[in-house]
Amino acid sequence: MNEMDLCMIETMLKKQDELNSAIMKEFGLTTISKEQIDLATLDEIGEFTHELKGDWCWWKKSQEPVNRNKVLEELADIFHFVLIYELFYGKRKYLDDSECYRESPHDYLPMAKMDIGFGLANALISILKLVDGRLMYLLALSEHLGFCLEEVYAAYMRKNAINMERLKNGY
Protein backbone atom coordinates (compact mmCIF):
# COMPACT_ATOMS: atom_id res chain seq x y z
CA MET A 1 0.00 0.00 0.00
CA ASN A 2 1.48 3.32 -1.00
CA GLU A 3 1.44 6.55 1.02
CA MET A 4 -1.43 8.03 -1.00
CA ASP A 5 -3.59 4.98 -0.26
CA LEU A 6 -2.69 5.19 3.41
CA CYS A 7 -3.51 8.89 3.46
CA MET A 8 -6.98 8.23 1.98
CA ILE A 9 -7.63 5.49 4.54
CA GLU A 10 -6.46 7.71 7.42
CA THR A 11 -8.68 10.54 6.15
CA MET A 12 -11.69 8.23 5.96
CA LEU A 13 -11.01 7.04 9.51
CA LYS A 14 -10.70 10.65 10.72
CA LYS A 15 -13.93 11.72 9.00
CA GLN A 16 -15.73 8.67 10.37
CA ASP A 17 -14.44 9.40 13.85
CA GLU A 18 -15.76 12.97 13.60
CA LEU A 19 -19.16 11.71 12.41
CA ASN A 20 -19.25 9.05 15.16
CA SER A 21 -18.43 11.62 17.82
CA ALA A 22 -21.19 13.92 16.61
CA ILE A 23 -23.74 11.08 16.45
CA MET A 24 -22.75 9.73 19.86
CA LYS A 25 -23.01 13.19 21.41
CA GLU A 26 -26.40 13.76 19.76
CA PHE A 27 -27.78 10.47 21.04
CA GLY A 28 -25.95 10.37 24.39
CA LEU A 29 -23.96 7.23 23.55
CA THR A 30 -20.65 6.18 25.05
CA THR A 31 -20.04 3.11 22.89
CA ILE A 32 -21.42 1.09 19.99
CA SER A 33 -21.45 -2.69 20.35
CA LYS A 34 -20.06 -5.13 17.81
CA GLU A 35 -23.59 -6.51 17.42
CA GLN A 36 -24.95 -3.07 16.53
CA ILE A 37 -22.18 -2.51 14.00
CA ASP A 38 -22.65 -5.98 12.51
CA LEU A 39 -26.40 -5.46 12.11
CA ALA A 40 -25.88 -2.04 10.53
CA THR A 41 -23.25 -3.50 8.21
CA LEU A 42 -25.56 -6.37 7.29
CA ASP A 43 -28.34 -3.88 6.53
CA GLU A 44 -26.03 -1.93 4.21
CA ILE A 45 -24.88 -5.17 2.56
CA GLY A 46 -28.57 -5.79 1.82
CA GLU A 47 -28.91 -2.37 0.21
CA PHE A 48 -25.73 -3.02 -1.78
CA THR A 49 -27.03 -6.36 -3.09
CA HIS A 50 -30.38 -4.72 -3.87
CA GLU A 51 -28.54 -2.43 -6.29
CA LEU A 52 -27.02 -5.54 -7.92
CA LYS A 53 -30.41 -7.19 -8.50
CA GLY A 54 -30.14 -6.63 -12.24
CA ASP A 55 -27.36 -9.23 -12.20
CA TRP A 56 -29.02 -11.88 -10.04
CA CYS A 57 -32.79 -11.30 -9.94
CA TRP A 58 -33.95 -13.98 -12.37
CA TRP A 59 -37.68 -13.89 -11.55
CA LYS A 60 -38.50 -10.22 -12.27
CA LYS A 61 -38.86 -9.04 -15.87
CA SER A 62 -39.03 -5.37 -14.91
CA GLN A 63 -35.77 -5.33 -12.95
CA GLU A 64 -33.64 -2.27 -13.71
CA PRO A 65 -30.13 -2.87 -15.02
CA VAL A 66 -27.30 -2.44 -12.53
CA ASN A 67 -26.28 1.19 -12.07
CA ARG A 68 -22.58 1.24 -11.16
CA ASN A 69 -22.84 4.64 -9.45
CA LYS A 70 -25.67 3.47 -7.18
CA VAL A 71 -23.71 0.31 -6.36
CA LEU A 72 -20.72 2.49 -5.43
CA GLU A 73 -22.95 4.67 -3.20
CA GLU A 74 -24.13 1.60 -1.31
CA LEU A 75 -20.58 0.28 -1.09
CA ALA A 76 -19.62 3.60 0.54
CA ASP A 77 -22.33 2.98 3.14
CA ILE A 78 -20.82 -0.41 3.95
CA PHE A 79 -17.48 1.37 4.38
CA HIS A 80 -19.04 3.70 6.97
CA PHE A 81 -19.85 0.81 9.27
CA VAL A 82 -16.64 -1.10 8.60
CA LEU A 83 -14.76 2.08 9.52
CA ILE A 84 -16.79 2.36 12.71
CA TYR A 85 -15.79 -1.22 13.52
CA GLU A 86 -12.15 -0.31 12.86
CA LEU A 87 -12.33 2.70 15.15
CA PHE A 88 -13.87 0.75 18.04
CA TYR A 89 -12.46 -2.74 17.64
CA GLY A 90 -9.80 -2.90 14.90
CA LYS A 91 -6.07 -3.30 15.40
CA ARG A 92 -5.23 -1.16 12.35
CA LYS A 93 -2.12 -3.06 11.35
CA TYR A 94 -2.06 -1.09 8.08
CA LEU A 95 -0.87 1.91 10.10
CA ASP A 96 2.14 -0.04 11.45
CA ASP A 97 5.40 1.87 11.06
CA SER A 98 7.27 -1.26 10.04
CA GLU A 99 6.84 -2.08 6.35
CA CYS A 100 7.22 -5.81 7.01
CA TYR A 101 4.22 -5.81 9.38
CA ARG A 102 2.05 -3.29 7.57
CA GLU A 103 -1.22 -4.79 6.40
CA SER A 104 -2.50 -4.13 2.89
CA PRO A 105 -5.65 -4.90 0.91
CA HIS A 106 -3.43 -7.06 -1.30
CA ASP A 107 -2.87 -9.35 1.70
CA TYR A 108 -6.63 -10.03 1.66
CA LEU A 109 -7.10 -10.31 -2.12
CA PRO A 110 -6.53 -14.11 -2.24
CA MET A 111 -9.09 -14.56 0.54
CA ALA A 112 -11.59 -12.26 -1.17
CA LYS A 113 -11.11 -14.08 -4.48
CA MET A 114 -11.57 -17.44 -2.79
CA ASP A 115 -14.67 -16.24 -0.93
CA ILE A 116 -16.20 -14.75 -4.06
CA GLY A 117 -15.52 -18.07 -5.78
CA PHE A 118 -18.23 -19.43 -3.48
CA GLY A 119 -20.46 -16.49 -4.41
CA LEU A 120 -20.77 -12.80 -3.72
CA ALA A 121 -23.10 -13.44 -0.77
CA ASN A 122 -20.42 -15.57 0.87
CA ALA A 123 -17.78 -12.89 0.31
CA LEU A 124 -19.98 -10.15 1.74
CA ILE A 125 -20.90 -12.19 4.81
CA SER A 126 -17.18 -12.86 5.35
CA ILE A 127 -16.84 -9.18 6.27
CA LEU A 128 -18.85 -9.86 9.42
CA LYS A 129 -16.94 -13.03 10.26
CA LEU A 130 -13.62 -11.22 10.45
CA VAL A 131 -12.59 -10.16 13.94
CA ASP A 132 -9.75 -8.12 12.49
CA GLY A 133 -8.90 -7.03 8.97
CA ARG A 134 -12.42 -6.04 7.93
CA LEU A 135 -11.32 -2.81 6.31
CA MET A 136 -8.49 -4.38 4.32
CA TYR A 137 -10.76 -7.25 3.29
CA LEU A 138 -13.48 -4.84 2.14
CA LEU A 139 -10.90 -2.83 0.18
CA ALA A 140 -9.66 -6.04 -1.48
CA LEU A 141 -13.20 -7.17 -2.25
CA SER A 142 -14.04 -3.72 -3.65
CA GLU A 143 -10.99 -3.87 -5.90
CA HIS A 144 -11.95 -7.35 -7.05
CA LEU A 145 -15.44 -6.02 -7.88
CA GLY A 146 -13.89 -3.26 -9.99
CA PHE A 147 -13.87 -0.31 -7.59
CA CYS A 148 -10.47 1.27 -6.94
CA LEU A 149 -9.64 2.99 -3.66
CA GLU A 150 -9.86 6.44 -5.28
CA GLU A 151 -13.49 5.76 -6.30
CA VAL A 152 -14.37 4.37 -2.90
CA TYR A 153 -12.70 7.33 -1.19
CA ALA A 154 -14.60 9.88 -3.31
CA ALA A 155 -17.93 8.11 -2.76
CA TYR A 156 -17.25 7.76 0.96
CA MET A 157 -16.37 11.44 1.32
CA ARG A 158 -19.55 12.49 -0.52
CA LYS A 159 -21.72 10.29 1.69
CA ASN A 160 -19.92 11.32 4.87
CA ALA A 161 -20.69 14.97 4.08
CA ILE A 162 -24.35 14.06 3.47
CA ASN A 163 -24.47 12.17 6.77
CA MET A 164 -23.00 15.14 8.66
CA GLU A 165 -25.58 17.43 7.06
CA ARG A 166 -28.38 14.99 7.92
CA LEU A 167 -27.25 14.96 11.54
CA LYS A 168 -27.27 18.76 11.69
CA ASN A 169 -30.79 18.81 10.24
CA GLY A 170 -32.26 16.24 12.66
CA TYR A 171 -32.34 13.22 10.31
Secondary structure, 3 states (H helix, E strand, C coil): CCHHHHHHHHHHHHHHHHHHHHHHHHHCCCCCCHHHHHHHHHHHHHHHHHHCHHHHCCCCCCCCCCCHHHHHHHHHHHHHHHHHHHHHHCCCHHHCCCCCCCCCHHHHHHHHHHHHHCCHHHHHHHHHHCCCCHHHHHHHHHHHCCCCHHHHHHHHHHHHHHHHHHHHCCC
